[in-house]
Amino acid sequence: MDVKSAFLYVKIEEEVYVCQPLGFEDPDFLDKVYKVEKALYRLDQDPRAWYETFSTYLLDNGFYRGKIE
């Protein structure tokens, strides 16, 4: 598992749209935005999405959650 880029492979639940980055605008579609399909650095949803993905992976592979006392 590549932890350094783990956030980049996580699917997010919410619909998130971003503006076209400066220098990469499509001249035919200047008024369009992009729909984000996977997590990106600096999105508020990233840490939670990564936690859900990683904890599901661990649970599916025989690990269990400890009880908090």
Backbone torsions as a table, in degrees:
resi	resn	phi	psi	omega
1	MET	NA	128.1	-179.6
2	ASP	-90.5	94.9	-174.7
3	VAL	-69.6	-31.1	-177.9
4	LYS	-60.6	-35.8	-178.8
5	SER	-113.9	21.4	-175.5
6	ALA	-59.8	-36.9	-178.5
7	PHE	-62.6	-26.2	-176.1
8	LEU	-74.7	-14.9	-175.7
9	TYR	-107.3	8.4	-176.6
10	VAL	-94.2	132.2	174.5
11	LYS	-79.5	140.9	177.1
12	ILE	-104.1	150.5	-175.8
13	GLU	-83.2	-38.3	-175.7
14	GLU	-80.6	159.3	172.3
15	GLU	-85.7	123.6	-179.6
16	VAL	-126.3	134.3	179.0
17	TYR	-122.8	144.3	178.2
18	VAL	-128.4	153.1	176.2
19	CYS	-74.1	161.2	176.3
20	GLN	-68.1	131.1	-178.9
21	PRO	-66.6	146.3	178.2
22	LEU	-58.0	133.4	-179.3
23	GLY	90.9	-12.0	-179.3
24	PHE	-123.6	21.7	-179.3
25	GLU	-69.1	142.0	174.8
26	ASP	-88.1	114.0	-175.1
27	PRO	-61.7	-23.0	178.8
28	ASP	-81.7	-18.4	-175.3
29	PHE	-136.7	56.1	-176.1
30	LEU	-65.2	-24.7	-177.6
31	ASP	-95.1	10.4	-177.9
32	LYS	-95.2	157.1	174.7
33	VAL	-120.9	167.7	179.1
34	TYR	-105.5	140.2	173.2
35	LYS	-90.8	129.1	-178.8
36	VAL	-83.6	124.8	-179.3
37	GLU	-95.0	-34.1	-179.9
38	LYS	-126.6	167.2	-178.7
39	ALA	-64.2	147.8	175.6
40	LEU	-125.4	153.9	174.8
41	TYR	-57.7	141.2	176.6
42	ARG	79.4	3.1	172.4
43	LEU	-77.9	143.1	178.9
44	ASP	-64.5	-26.2	-176.6
45	GLN	-79.5	-14.8	-172.6
46	ASP	-57.6	-53.2	-176.6
47	PRO	-60.2	-42.1	-179.5
48	ARG	-67.4	-42.2	179.1
49	ALA	-62.6	-41.4	178.4
50	TRP	-65.4	-43.4	178.8
51	TYR	-59.0	-46.3	-179.5
52	GLU	-61.9	-44.2	-179.5
53	THR	-65.0	-47.2	-176.9
54	PHE	-68.3	-43.1	-179.7
55	SER	-66.8	-36.4	175.7
56	THR	-63.2	-42.0	177.9
57	TYR	-59.5	-46.8	-179.3
58	LEU	-64.0	-44.8	179.9
59	LEU	-63.4	-38.7	179.2
60	ASP	-68.2	-18.3	-177.6
61	ASN	-109.2	27.1	170.1
62	GLY	93.1	-1.8	176.4
63	PHE	-81.8	162.4	178.0
64	TYR	-139.2	159.2	179.1
65	ARG	-82.7	134.3	175.7
66	GLY	-77.7	155.8	178.2
67	LYS	-86.2	136.7	178.5
68	ILE	-90.0	128.3	-178.9
69	GLU	-101.9	NA	NA
